[in-house]
Amino acid sequence: MLNSVHVITLFFEDVAGAKTFYERVFDAPVVYEDEDSLVLGFSGVMVNLLKLGSAPELVEPNAVAPAKDGVSVLLTIEVQDVDGVCQVLREHGVSLLNGPIDRPWGRRTAAFADPSGHVWEVAQVLD
């Protein structure tokens, strides 16, 4: 029942800046776009980049937390070659937060943040 993620929504103050970043870094087609959001199609799931001002109605009665309060999500993409992906990320002007590093749970990982501080991790299964 509750085991199929359909959409992940990330909140941004600057959707245009987020769009520029995501188009530069990810190879994901645009599914939908309007002045408040950009929905990208990732393999099996959509990622919605939503303007911060449009977010409160989705999480009421809770408040939307400001990005400056710290990282609250880590999104992981499995890749075949973390080091190769990191090289491509650097070529796109992306600074890594950490890695590549071999983790004790059998993955080689590296992490980077988007313009609003959402952290993405690339992970390679180690043999």
C-alpha positions in Angstrom: 0.0 0.0 0.0 2.3 2.7 1.2 5.4 1.5 -0.6 5.5 3.4 -3.9 6.9 6.9 -3.8 5.4 8.9 -6.6 6.5 12.5 -6.0 9.1 14.2 -3.8 8.5 17.9 -3.3 11.4 20.2 -2.4 10.8 23.8 -1.3 12.8 26.7 -2.8 12.8 30.4 -2.4 14.2 30.8 -5.9 12.6 28.2 -8.3 14.3 29.8 -11.3 17.7 29.3 -9.7 16.7 25.7 -8.7 15.6 25.0 -12.3 19.0 26.2 -13.6 20.8 24.0 -11.1 18.7 20.9 -11.8 18.8 21.2 -15.6 22.6 21.6 -15.4 23.2 18.7 -13.0 20.5 16.1 -13.6 19.4 14.4 -16.8 15.7 14.5 -16.0 12.9 15.6 -18.4 10.4 18.3 -17.4 7.0 16.8 -16.7 5.2 20.0 -15.7 6.1 23.6 -15.2 4.4 26.8 -14.1 5.5 30.0 -12.3 5.5 28.3 -8.9 6.9 24.9 -9.7 9.0 22.6 -11.9 8.4 18.9 -11.9 11.1 16.6 -13.2 10.8 13.0 -14.1 13.4 10.8 -12.4 13.4 7.0 -13.0 10.2 5.9 -11.3 9.6 9.1 -9.3 8.9 12.8 -9.9 10.7 15.6 -8.1 8.7 18.8 -7.7 10.7 22.0 -7.2 8.1 24.2 -5.5 8.2 27.9 -4.6 8.5 28.3 -0.8 5.4 30.6 -0.8 3.2 27.8 -2.2 4.4 25.2 0.3 2.4 26.1 3.5 -1.0 24.8 2.2 0.6 21.4 1.6 1.9 20.9 5.1 -0.7 22.8 7.2 -1.0 23.0 10.2 2.7 22.5 10.3 5.1 25.3 9.3 7.6 25.2 6.5 11.1 25.2 8.1 13.7 27.6 6.7 16.7 26.0 4.9 19.1 27.8 7.2 18.0 25.5 10.1 20.0 22.6 8.6 19.7 19.6 6.5 16.4 17.7 6.8 16.6 15.3 3.9 19.1 13.2 2.0 18.1 11.9 -1.4 20.2 9.0 -2.8 20.7 8.0 -6.4 22.4 4.7 -7.1 25.2 5.0 -9.7 27.7 2.5 -11.2 30.7 4.8 -10.8 30.7 7.4 -8.0 34.1 8.7 -8.9 33.1 9.2 -12.6 29.8 10.9 -11.5 31.7 13.2 -9.1 34.0 14.3 -12.0 31.0 15.2 -14.1 29.4 17.1 -11.2 32.6 19.1 -10.7 32.6 19.9 -14.5 29.1 21.3 -14.0 30.3 23.5 -11.2 29.0 21.4 -8.3 31.0 21.4 -5.1 30.9 18.1 -3.1 30.1 18.2 0.6 31.9 15.0 1.1 33.3 12.0 -0.7 33.8 9.9 -2.5 34.3 7.7 0.5 33.8 4.0 1.1 31.2 3.5 3.8 31.1 0.5 6.2 27.6 -0.5 4.9 29.1 -1.5 1.5 28.6 1.7 -0.5 31.0 4.3 -2.0 29.2 7.7 -1.6 29.6 11.4 -2.2 27.2 14.2 -1.4 26.3 17.6 -2.7 23.7 20.2 -2.1 21.3 22.1 -4.4 20.8 25.9 -4.1 18.4 25.5 -1.2 20.5 23.1 0.8 18.7 19.8 -0.1 21.4 17.2 0.0 21.8 14.6 -2.8 24.0 11.6 -2.5 25.4 9.4 -5.2 26.0 5.8 -4.1 27.8 2.9 -5.7 27.4 -0.6 -4.4 30.8 -2.1 -3.5 31.5 -5.7 -4.4 
